[in-house]
Every structure is written in C-alpha cells, then in structure tokens.
C-alpha cells in the first residue's frame, strides 16, 4: 500500500466535479476506496448518486484521467459499485 500516493490521488479527485451537483466526487462521497501498490497501480472504487446515472461513464473517465495524471501512477482501474447505495448523508459538510 502506498498511503502518500493514495492521498495524492484523493487530492487530485477533488478537481473532478459532478456537473449536476457542482461539487467534487470526493466531497459528494462518491469515492469509496483508493488503493495503490508500491509500483504505482491505482484502483479506485466509486459510485454515482443513482443507479443508471447518465453521467456514470463521464465521471468514471474523469476520475481515471485525474488519477492517471499524477506522477508515479503507472495504471488506473476505476470500478463502479452501488453497494452500499449512495445517500445524501455522505456529502461532506461545506
């Protein structure tokens, strides 16, 4: 596990905004897990606000691009999950 790289990925994902909500995917609680190997392979587990969200592909790609732009990241895999289901209580306080 590479905690510093995981932290850098989290910081980068704060720039990925949900276009409908105008907040970052991190602040919305859409990022469930970030794991990085010492070799720089990053695996991100995320969700969307609703199952079947029309922006799921856009958000998944934006997350992959943001994470992949970090120095030291050699590969990025983004997986969508709906367990547990997202709920508004997951939004970070402003």
LUMGUDREN-895349 format. One record per atom (N, C-alpha, C): residue number from 1; residue in three letters; atom name; x, y, z. Coordinates in pm, 1 decimal, decimal comma, padded with zeros to 6 digits. Last residue first. Example, Ala and Ser with C-alpha at 12.3 -4.5 7.8 and 13.67 -1.06 7.14 Angstrom:
BEGIN
i = 2 aa = ser at = N east = 01285,0 north = -00225,0 up = 00708,0 $
i = 2 aa = ser at = CA east = 01367,0 north = -00106,0 up = 00714,0 $
i = 2 aa = ser at = C east = 01290,0 north = 00003,0 up = 00787,0 $
i = 1 aa = ala at = N east = 01319,0 north = -00569,0 up = 00780,0 $
i = 1 aa = ala at = CA east = 01230,0 north = -00450,0 up = 00780,0 $
i = 1 aa = ala at = C east = 01320,0 north = -00330,0 up = 00780,0 $
% end
This chain:
BEGIN
i = 94 aa = unk at = N east = -01989,6 north = 02158,7 up = 00410,5 $
i = 94 aa = unk at = CA east = -01908,9 north = 02264,4 up = 00345,0 $
i = 94 aa = unk at = C east = -01832,5 north = 02344,1 up = 00445,1 $
i = 93 aa = unk at = N east = -01972,4 north = 01811,9 up = 00478,0 $
i = 93 aa = unk at = CA east = -02018,9 north = 01944,2 up = 00516,3 $
i = 93 aa = unk at = C east = -01929,3 north = 02048,2 up = 00451,5 $
i = 92 aa = unk at = N east = -01997,2 north = 01567,9 up = 00220,5 $
i = 92 aa = unk at = CA east = -01916,6 north = 01635,3 up = 00323,6 $
i = 92 aa = unk at = C east = -01977,8 north = 01772,1 up = 00353,1 $
i = 91 aa = unk at = N east = -02251,7 north = 01333,0 up = 00175,3 $
i = 91 aa = unk at = CA east = -02193,5 north = 01458,8 up = 00130,7 $
i = 91 aa = unk at = C east = -02120,6 north = 01523,9 up = 00247,0 $
i = 90 aa = unk at = N east = -02387,7 north = 01122,7 up = 00280,2 $
i = 90 aa = unk at = CA east = -02246,3 north = 01101,4 up = 00250,6 $
i = 90 aa = unk at = C east = -02176,1 north = 01228,5 up = 00204,1 $
i = 89 aa = unk at = N east = -02653,4 north = 01182,4 up = 00291,9 $
i = 89 aa = unk at = CA east = -02577,7 north = 01195,4 up = 00418,1 $
i = 89 aa = unk at = C east = -02428,2 north = 01176,5 up = 00395,4 $
i = 88 aa = unk at = N east = -02757,9 north = 01109,1 up = 00041,0 $
i = 88 aa = unk at = CA east = -02715,6 north = 01248,1 up = 00065,3 $
i = 88 aa = unk at = C east = -02634,7 north = 01267,5 up = 00194,6 $
i = 87 aa = unk at = N east = -02613,4 north = 00792,5 up = -00051,4 $
i = 87 aa = unk at = CA east = -02722,5 north = 00870,9 up = 00005,2 $
i = 87 aa = unk at = C east = -02671,2 north = 01009,3 up = 00038,9 $
i = 86 aa = unk at = N east = -02542,7 north = 00502,3 up = -00246,4 $
i = 86 aa = unk at = CA east = -02511,1 north = 00640,4 up = -00207,3 $
i = 86 aa = unk at = C east = -02635,2 north = 00704,6 up = -00148,6 $
i = 85 aa = unk at = N east = -02539,2 north = 00169,0 up = -00122,9 $
i = 85 aa = unk at = CA east = -02603,5 north = 00271,0 up = -00204,3 $
i = 85 aa = unk at = C east = -02567,2 north = 00409,6 up = -00151,9 $
i = 84 aa = unk at = N east = -02222,5 north = 00007,2 up = -00070,3 $
i = 84 aa = unk at = CA east = -02355,3 north = 00048,5 up = -00028,3 $
i = 84 aa = unk at = C east = -02410,0 north = 00156,9 up = -00120,9 $
i = 83 aa = unk at = N east = -02300,8 north = -00071,9 up = -00388,1 $
i = 83 aa = unk at = CA east = -02310,2 north = -00127,6 up = -00253,3 $
i = 83 aa = unk at = C east = -02197,9 north = -00069,7 up = -00169,5 $
i = 82 aa = unk at = N east = -02253,9 north = -00012,0 up = -00641,6 $
i = 82 aa = unk at = CA east = -02373,0 north = 00050,1 up = -00582,4 $
i = 82 aa = unk at = C east = -02402,1 north = -00009,6 up = -00445,6 $
i = 81 aa = unk at = N east = -01956,5 north = 00073,8 up = -00817,0 $
i = 81 aa = unk at = CA east = -02032,7 north = -00014,1 up = -00729,6 $
i = 81 aa = unk at = C east = -02155,2 north = 00061,5 up = -00679,4 $
i = 80 aa = unk at = N east = -01710,0 north = 00080,2 up = -01070,1 $
i = 80 aa = unk at = CA east = -01834,2 north = 00134,1 up = -01016,1 $
i = 80 aa = unk at = C east = -01901,4 north = 00028,8 up = -00927,8 $
i = 79 aa = unk at = N east = -01360,8 north = 00118,4 up = -01073,7 $
i = 79 aa = unk at = CA east = -01474,4 north = 00026,0 up = -01068,6 $
i = 79 aa = unk at = C east = -01594,2 north = 00097,6 up = -01007,0 $
i = 78 aa = unk at = N east = -01078,4 north = 00195,0 up = -01250,7 $
i = 78 aa = unk at = CA east = -01191,2 north = 00253,4 up = -01178,9 $
i = 78 aa = unk at = C east = -01308,2 north = 00156,4 up = -01188,2 $
i = 77 aa = unk at = N east = -00736,9 north = 00178,0 up = -01249,4 $
i = 77 aa = unk at = CA east = -00857,7 north = 00099,1 up = -01271,8 $
i = 77 aa = unk at = C east = -00967,5 north = 00160,2 up = -01186,1 $
i = 76 aa = unk at = N east = -00438,2 north = 00292,6 up = -01386,6 $
i = 76 aa = unk at = CA east = -00556,2 north = 00326,3 up = -01306,7 $
i = 76 aa = unk at = C east = -00670,3 north = 00235,2 up = -01348,4 $
i = 75 aa = unk at = N east = -00078,5 north = 00292,3 up = -01363,0 $
i = 75 aa = unk at = CA east = -00204,1 north = 00245,9 up = -01422,2 $
i = 75 aa = unk at = C east = -00317,8 north = 00281,1 up = -01328,2 $
i = 74 aa = unk at = N east = 00119,0 north = 00443,7 up = -01245,3 $
i = 74 aa = unk at = CA east = 00152,2 north = 00368,2 up = -01366,3 $
i = 74 aa = unk at = C east = 00029,5 north = 00313,2 up = -01436,7 $
i = 73 aa = unk at = N east = 00195,8 north = 00734,1 up = -01083,1 $
i = 73 aa = unk at = CA east = 00085,2 north = 00643,9 up = -01113,9 $
i = 73 aa = unk at = C east = 00115,9 north = 00576,1 up = -01246,8 $
i = 72 aa = unk at = N east = 00404,9 north = 00910,7 up = -01077,9 $
i = 72 aa = unk at = CA east = 00419,7 north = 00787,3 up = -01001,6 $
i = 72 aa = unk at = C east = 00307,1 north = 00688,7 up = -01024,8 $
i = 71 aa = unk at = N east = 00215,8 north = 01201,9 up = -01099,4 $
i = 71 aa = unk at = CA east = 00348,5 north = 01141,7 up = -01112,6 $
i = 71 aa = unk at = C east = 00358,8 north = 01019,3 up = -01022,0 $
i = 70 aa = unk at = N east = -00113,6 north = 01189,6 up = -01216,3 $
i = 70 aa = unk at = CA east = -00024,1 north = 01205,8 up = -01101,7 $
i = 70 aa = unk at = C east = 00107,5 north = 01133,5 up = -01127,3 $
i = 69 aa = unk at = N east = -00291,6 north = 01130,1 up = -01411,7 $
i = 69 aa = unk at = CA east = -00204,0 north = 01245,0 up = -01434,9 $
i = 69 aa = unk at = C east = -00101,4 north = 01265,5 up = -01323,0 $
i = 68 aa = unk at = N east = -00460,0 north = 00931,0 up = -01323,3 $
i = 68 aa = unk at = CA east = -00350,7 north = 00894,4 up = -01412,1 $
i = 68 aa = unk at = C east = -00252,2 north = 01007,0 up = -01438,5 $
i = 67 aa = unk at = N east = -00654,7 north = 01075,3 up = -01184,3 $
i = 67 aa = unk at = CA east = -00561,5 north = 00989,5 up = -01110,1 $
i = 67 aa = unk at = C east = -00439,4 north = 00957,1 up = -01195,7 $
i = 66 aa = unk at = N east = -00783,1 north = 01204,5 up = -01401,3 $
i = 66 aa = unk at = CA east = -00724,8 north = 01281,8 up = -01291,0 $
i = 66 aa = unk at = C east = -00622,2 north = 01199,7 up = -01213,8 $
i = 65 aa = unk at = N east = -00868,9 north = 00980,8 up = -01554,0 $
i = 65 aa = unk at = CA east = -00776,2 north = 01079,2 up = -01610,8 $
i = 65 aa = unk at = C east = -00707,0 north = 01158,4 up = -01500,1 $
i = 64 aa = unk at = N east = -01046,2 north = 00853,9 up = -01374,8 $
i = 64 aa = unk at = CA east = -00928,9 north = 00782,5 up = -01427,0 $
i = 64 aa = unk at = C east = -00824,6 north = 00880,0 up = -01481,5 $
i = 63 aa = unk at = N east = -01239,3 north = 01056,0 up = -01340,7 $
i = 63 aa = unk at = CA east = -01164,3 north = 01006,2 up = -01225,1 $
i = 63 aa = unk at = C east = -01036,6 north = 00936,8 up = -01271,9 $
i = 62 aa = unk at = N east = -01336,5 north = 01072,5 up = -01602,0 $
i = 62 aa = unk at = CA east = -01274,1 north = 01189,7 up = -01540,6 $
i = 62 aa = unk at = C east = -01190,0 north = 01150,1 up = -01419,5 $
i = 61 aa = unk at = N east = -01449,9 north = 00814,4 up = -01631,4 $
i = 61 aa = unk at = CA east = -01337,7 north = 00856,5 up = -01716,1 $
i = 61 aa = unk at = C east = -01263,3 north = 00975,2 up = -01654,8 $
i = 60 aa = unk at = N east = -01655,0 north = 00832,2 up = -01439,0 $
i = 60 aa = unk at = CA east = -01554,6 north = 00725,3 up = -01430,5 $
i = 60 aa = unk at = C east = -01430,1 north = 00763,6 up = -01511,0 $
i = 59 aa = unk at = N east = -01807,1 north = 01046,7 up = -01540,5 $
i = 59 aa = unk at = CA east = -01741,3 north = 01056,3 up = -01410,5 $
i = 59 aa = unk at = C east = -01630,1 north = 00953,6 up = -01395,6 $
i = 58 aa = unk at = N east = -01893,4 north = 00937,4 up = -01789,2 $
i = 58 aa = unk at = CA east = -01817,5 north = 01062,5 up = -01783,1 $
i = 58 aa = unk at = C east = -01739,5 north = 01071,7 up = -01652,8 $
i = 57 aa = unk at = N east = -02039,7 north = 00713,5 up = -01700,3 $
i = 57 aa = unk at = CA east = -01923,2 north = 00697,9 up = -01786,8 $
i = 57 aa = unk at = C east = -01833,7 north = 00819,5 up = -01784,4 $
i = 56 aa = unk at = N east = -02243,8 north = 00843,8 up = -01544,5 $
i = 56 aa = unk at = CA east = -02152,6 north = 00744,8 up = -01487,2 $
i = 56 aa = unk at = C east = -02026,6 north = 00728,7 up = -01570,8 $
i = 55 aa = unk at = N east = -02442,7 north = 01011,1 up = -01624,6 $
i = 55 aa = unk at = CA east = -02307,4 north = 01066,4 up = -01620,8 $
i = 55 aa = unk at = C east = -02204,2 north = 00967,0 up = -01568,8 $
i = 54 aa = unk at = N east = -02683,5 north = 00883,5 up = -01594,2 $
i = 54 aa = unk at = CA east = -02635,7 north = 00904,4 up = -01730,1 $
i = 54 aa = unk at = C east = -02493,1 north = 00960,5 up = -01736,6 $
i = 53 aa = unk at = N east = -02712,8 north = 00628,4 up = -01354,3 $
i = 53 aa = unk at = CA east = -02682,2 north = 00770,1 up = -01375,4 $
i = 53 aa = unk at = C east = -02628,0 north = 00790,0 up = -01516,6 $
i = 52 aa = unk at = N east = -02776,5 north = 00375,9 up = -01267,8 $
i = 52 aa = unk at = CA east = -02816,9 north = 00413,7 up = -01402,9 $
i = 52 aa = unk at = C east = -02793,4 north = 00560,9 up = -01433,6 $
i = 51 aa = unk at = N east = -02831,8 north = 00471,4 up = -00936,9 $
i = 51 aa = unk at = CA east = -02803,6 north = 00359,7 up = -01027,2 $
i = 51 aa = unk at = C east = -02854,8 north = 00400,6 up = -01165,4 $
i = 50 aa = unk at = N east = -02711,9 north = 00789,7 up = -00833,2 $
i = 50 aa = unk at = CA east = -02822,5 north = 00698,8 up = -00861,0 $
i = 50 aa = unk at = C east = -02774,2 north = 00587,2 up = -00952,5 $
i = 49 aa = unk at = N east = -02464,6 north = 00897,4 up = -00779,5 $
i = 49 aa = unk at = CA east = -02574,1 north = 00931,2 up = -00689,4 $
i = 49 aa = unk at = C east = -02696,7 north = 00843,3 up = -00710,9 $
i = 48 aa = unk at = N east = -02217,1 north = 00636,9 up = -00806,7 $
i = 48 aa = unk at = CA east = -02284,6 north = 00756,3 up = -00856,3 $
i = 48 aa = unk at = C east = -02404,1 north = 00780,6 up = -00765,2 $
i = 47 aa = unk at = N east = -01897,3 north = 00528,7 up = -00678,6 $
i = 47 aa = unk at = CA east = -02038,8 north = 00510,9 up = -00708,7 $
i = 47 aa = unk at = C east = -02089,7 north = 00636,0 up = -00776,3 $
i = 46 aa = unk at = N east = -01578,2 north = 00354,7 up = -00684,3 $
i = 46 aa = unk at = CA east = -01665,0 north = 00471,3 up = -00671,6 $
i = 46 aa = unk at = C east = -01808,9 north = 00433,6 up = -00702,2 $
i = 45 aa = unk at = N east = -01254,2 north = 00262,6 up = -00626,3 $
i = 45 aa = unk at = CA east = -01392,3 north = 00215,5 up = -00623,5 $
i = 45 aa = unk at = C east = -01480,1 north = 00336,4 up = -00597,1 $
i = 44 aa = unk at = N east = -00950,8 north = 00239,7 up = -00792,0 $
i = 44 aa = unk at = CA east = -01047,5 north = 00329,6 up = -00729,7 $
i = 44 aa = unk at = C east = -01185,2 north = 00265,3 up = -00738,4 $
i = 43 aa = unk at = N east = -00619,0 north = 00153,6 up = -00787,3 $
i = 43 aa = unk at = CA east = -00754,1 north = 00100,4 up = -00803,2 $
i = 43 aa = unk at = C east = -00848,8 north = 00190,4 up = -00723,8 $
i = 42 aa = unk at = N east = -00307,6 north = 00200,3 up = -00940,3 $
i = 42 aa = unk at = CA east = -00411,5 north = 00258,0 up = -00855,1 $
i = 42 aa = unk at = C east = -00546,0 north = 00195,6 up = -00889,7 $
i = 41 aa = unk at = N east = 00026,9 north = 00119,1 up = -00937,1 $
i = 41 aa = unk at = CA east = -00104,7 north = 00079,5 up = -00989,0 $
i = 41 aa = unk at = C east = -00211,0 north = 00127,2 up = -00890,2 $
i = 40 aa = unk at = N east = 00277,8 north = 00168,8 up = -00827,8 $
i = 40 aa = unk at = CA east = 00201,7 north = 00280,0 up = -00883,1 $
i = 40 aa = unk at = C east = 00070,2 north = 00242,9 up = -00948,1 $
i = 39 aa = unk at = N east = 00419,0 north = -00017,1 up = -00686,5 $
i = 39 aa = unk at = CA east = 00457,3 north = 00002,0 up = -00826,7 $
i = 39 aa = unk at = C east = 00377,7 north = 00113,5 up = -00894,8 $
i = 38 aa = unk at = N east = 00291,6 north = -00033,6 up = -00443,9 $
i = 38 aa = unk at = CA east = 00421,3 north = 00034,4 up = -00447,4 $
i = 38 aa = unk at = C east = 00468,4 north = 00061,7 up = -00590,1 $
i = 37 aa = unk at = N east = -00056,3 north = 00035,3 up = -00525,5 $
i = 37 aa = unk at = CA east = 00054,2 north = -00056,5 up = -00498,7 $
i = 37 aa = unk at = C east = 00184,2 north = 00022,9 up = -00498,0 $
i = 36 aa = unk at = N east = -00339,3 north = 00187,3 up = -00376,1 $
i = 36 aa = unk at = CA east = -00224,5 north = 00197,1 up = -00465,9 $
i = 36 aa = unk at = C east = -00118,9 north = 00095,9 up = -00425,1 $
i = 35 aa = unk at = N east = -00682,4 north = 00258,4 up = -00360,6 $
i = 35 aa = unk at = CA east = -00572,4 north = 00170,0 up = -00320,3 $
i = 35 aa = unk at = C east = -00462,1 north = 00180,5 up = -00423,7 $
i = 34 aa = unk at = N east = -00961,2 north = 00410,2 up = -00243,1 $
i = 34 aa = unk at = CA east = -00845,5 north = 00434,0 up = -00329,0 $
i = 34 aa = unk at = C east = -00734,6 north = 00345,2 up = -00275,1 $
i = 33 aa = unk at = N east = -01317,2 north = 00399,6 up = -00222,6 $
i = 33 aa = unk at = CA east = -01186,0 north = 00344,9 up = -00185,6 $
i = 33 aa = unk at = C east = -01082,7 north = 00384,1 up = -00290,1 $
i = 32 aa = unk at = N east = -01539,3 north = 00558,9 up = -00282,6 $
i = 32 aa = unk at = CA east = -01546,0 north = 00465,9 up = -00169,4 $
i = 32 aa = unk at = C east = -01409,1 north = 00415,7 up = -00126,3 $
i = 31 aa = unk at = N east = -01647,0 north = 00857,4 up = -00386,4 $
i = 31 aa = unk at = CA east = -01526,0 north = 00775,5 up = -00387,7 $
i = 31 aa = unk at = C east = -01526,8 north = 00689,1 up = -00262,2 $
i = 30 aa = unk at = N east = -01868,4 north = 01010,3 up = -00333,0 $
i = 30 aa = unk at = CA east = -01879,2 north = 00911,7 up = -00440,2 $
i = 30 aa = unk at = C east = -01757,7 north = 00819,5 up = -00448,6 $
i = 29 aa = unk at = N east = -01893,4 north = 01222,1 up = -00161,9 $
i = 29 aa = unk at = CA east = -01887,3 north = 01088,1 up = -00103,2 $
i = 29 aa = unk at = C east = -01899,2 north = 00978,3 up = -00207,6 $
i = 28 aa = unk at = N east = -01875,1 north = 01477,9 up = -00247,6 $
i = 28 aa = unk at = CA east = -02007,0 north = 01414,9 up = -00257,0 $
i = 28 aa = unk at = C east = -02010,2 north = 01275,7 up = -00194,5 $
i = 27 aa = unk at = N east = -01603,3 north = 01522,8 up = -00225,4 $
i = 27 aa = unk at = CA east = -01693,7 north = 01589,8 up = -00131,0 $
i = 27 aa = unk at = C east = -01833,4 north = 01529,6 up = -00132,4 $
i = 26 aa = unk at = N east = -01519,9 north = 01365,0 up = -00447,4 $
i = 26 aa = unk at = CA east = -01474,4 north = 01333,8 up = -00311,1 $
i = 26 aa = unk at = C east = -01571,1 north = 01394,1 up = -00209,8 $
i = 25 aa = unk at = N east = -01629,6 north = 01487,8 up = -00664,5 $
i = 25 aa = unk at = CA east = -01670,3 north = 01349,7 up = -00637,3 $
i = 25 aa = unk at = C east = -01627,4 north = 01306,9 up = -00498,0 $
i = 24 aa = unk at = N east = -01720,5 north = 01829,8 up = -00588,5 $
i = 24 aa = unk at = CA east = -01625,0 north = 01725,5 up = -00626,6 $
i = 24 aa = unk at = C east = -01678,4 north = 01587,2 up = -00590,7 $
i = 23 aa = unk at = N east = -02017,8 north = 01985,6 up = -00719,4 $
i = 23 aa = unk at = CA east = -01924,1 north = 01954,9 up = -00610,3 $
i = 23 aa = unk at = C east = -01833,2 north = 01842,1 up = -00654,8 $
i = 22 aa = unk at = N east = -02227,1 north = 02017,7 up = -00898,0 $
i = 22 aa = unk at = CA east = -02129,8 north = 02124,9 up = -00882,6 $
i = 22 aa = unk at = C east = -02032,7 north = 02107,1 up = -00768,0 $
i = 21 aa = unk at = N east = -02424,1 north = 01843,9 up = -00973,7 $
i = 21 aa = unk at = CA east = -02425,8 north = 01888,5 up = -00833,9 $
i = 21 aa = unk at = C east = -02324,7 north = 02000,7 up = -00808,2 $
i = 20 aa = unk at = N east = -02380,9 north = 01797,1 up = -01243,2 $
i = 20 aa = unk at = CA east = -02516,5 north = 01826,8 up = -01197,6 $
i = 20 aa = unk at = C east = -02518,6 north = 01886,7 up = -01057,9 $
i = 19 aa = unk at = N east = -02107,0 north = 01741,7 up = -01270,7 $
i = 19 aa = unk at = CA east = -02164,9 north = 01857,5 up = -01337,9 $
i = 19 aa = unk at = C east = -02306,4 north = 01893,1 up = -01291,5 $
i = 18 aa = unk at = N east = -01889,0 north = 01681,7 up = -01019,9 $
i = 18 aa = unk at = CA east = -02012,9 north = 01627,0 up = -01073,1 $
i = 18 aa = unk at = C east = -02085,2 north = 01744,8 up = -01138,0 $
i = 17 aa = unk at = N east = -01545,3 north = 01738,4 up = -01079,9 $
i = 17 aa = unk at = CA east = -01675,0 north = 01786,7 up = -01034,4 $
i = 17 aa = unk at = C east = -01789,2 north = 01710,4 up = -01099,6 $
i = 16 aa = unk at = N east = -01235,3 north = 01683,3 up = -00973,7 $
i = 16 aa = unk at = CA east = -01335,4 north = 01620,1 up = -01059,8 $
i = 16 aa = unk at = C east = -01473,2 north = 01656,2 up = -01004,5 $
i = 15 aa = unk at = N east = -01066,6 north = 01778,6 up = -00784,0 $
i = 15 aa = unk at = CA east = -01087,0 north = 01863,8 up = -00901,5 $
i = 15 aa = unk at = C east = -01189,8 north = 01805,4 up = -00998,4 $
i = 14 aa = unk at = N east = -01039,1 north = 01576,8 up = -00607,1 $
i = 14 aa = unk at = CA east = -01117,3 north = 01692,0 up = -00561,3 $
i = 14 aa = unk at = C east = -01142,5 north = 01790,7 up = -00675,2 $
i = 13 aa = unk at = N east = -00859,3 north = 01406,3 up = -00716,1 $
i = 13 aa = unk at = CA east = -01000,9 north = 01379,8 up = -00742,6 $
i = 13 aa = unk at = C east = -01091,0 north = 01490,7 up = -00691,1 $
i = 12 aa = unk at = N east = -00619,9 north = 01496,1 up = -00607,6 $
i = 12 aa = unk at = CA east = -00647,8 north = 01519,3 up = -00749,6 $
i = 12 aa = unk at = C east = -00795,5 north = 01500,8 up = -00781,0 $
i = 11 aa = unk at = N east = -00648,6 north = 01397,2 up = -00345,4 $
i = 11 aa = unk at = CA east = -00638,5 north = 01542,2 up = -00369,0 $
i = 11 aa = unk at = C east = -00673,2 north = 01574,1 up = -00514,5 $
i = 10 aa = unk at = N east = -00643,7 north = 01121,6 up = -00397,6 $
i = 10 aa = unk at = CA east = -00761,3 north = 01183,6 up = -00336,6 $
i = 10 aa = unk at = C east = -00762,3 north = 01333,8 up = -00361,0 $
i = 9 aa = unk at = N east = -00382,7 north = 01098,4 up = -00496,8 $
i = 9 aa = unk at = CA east = -00496,9 north = 01067,5 up = -00583,5 $
i = 9 aa = unk at = C east = -00622,4 north = 01133,4 up = -00526,9 $
i = 8 aa = unk at = N east = -00238,3 north = 01161,1 up = -00266,8 $
i = 8 aa = unk at = CA east = -00225,6 north = 01245,7 up = -00385,9 $
i = 8 aa = unk at = C east = -00340,9 north = 01222,7 up = -00482,6 $
i = 7 aa = unk at = N east = -00313,2 north = 00941,8 up = -00107,9 $
i = 7 aa = unk at = CA east = -00350,4 north = 01078,8 up = -00065,6 $
i = 7 aa = unk at = C east = -00342,0 north = 01174,2 up = -00184,2 $
i = 6 aa = unk at = N east = -00192,2 north = 00736,3 up = -00248,9 $
i = 6 aa = unk at = CA east = -00337,3 north = 00736,1 up = -00232,3 $
i = 6 aa = unk at = C east = -00387,2 north = 00875,4 up = -00193,3 $
i = 5 aa = unk at = N east = 00073,2 north = 00807,4 up = -00209,7 $
i = 5 aa = unk at = CA east = 00016,7 north = 00810,4 up = -00344,4 $
i = 5 aa = unk at = C east = -00135,5 north = 00811,9 up = -00338,5 $
i = 4 aa = unk at = N east = 00097,9 north = 00769,9 up = 00072,1 $
i = 4 aa = unk at = CA east = 00118,2 north = 00902,0 up = 00011,7 $
i = 4 aa = unk at = C east = 00059,3 north = 00911,9 up = -00129,7 $
i = 3 aa = unk at = N east = 00032,2 north = 00486,6 up = 00094,9 $
i = 3 aa = unk at = CA east = -00055,6 north = 00590,4 up = 00150,1 $
i = 3 aa = unk at = C east = -00029,2 north = 00728,0 up = 00090,1 $
i = 2 aa = unk at = N east = 00047,0 north = 00224,9 up = -00071,6 $
i = 2 aa = unk at = CA east = 00122,9 north = 00348,2 up = -00080,1 $
i = 2 aa = unk at = C east = 00035,5 north = 00464,3 up = -00034,6 $
i = 1 aa = unk at = N east = 00084,6 north = -00118,1 up = 00000,0 $
i = 1 aa = unk at = CA east = 00000,0 north = 00000,0 up = 00000,0 $
i = 1 aa = unk at = C east = 00088,9 north = 00124,0 up = 00000,0 $
% end
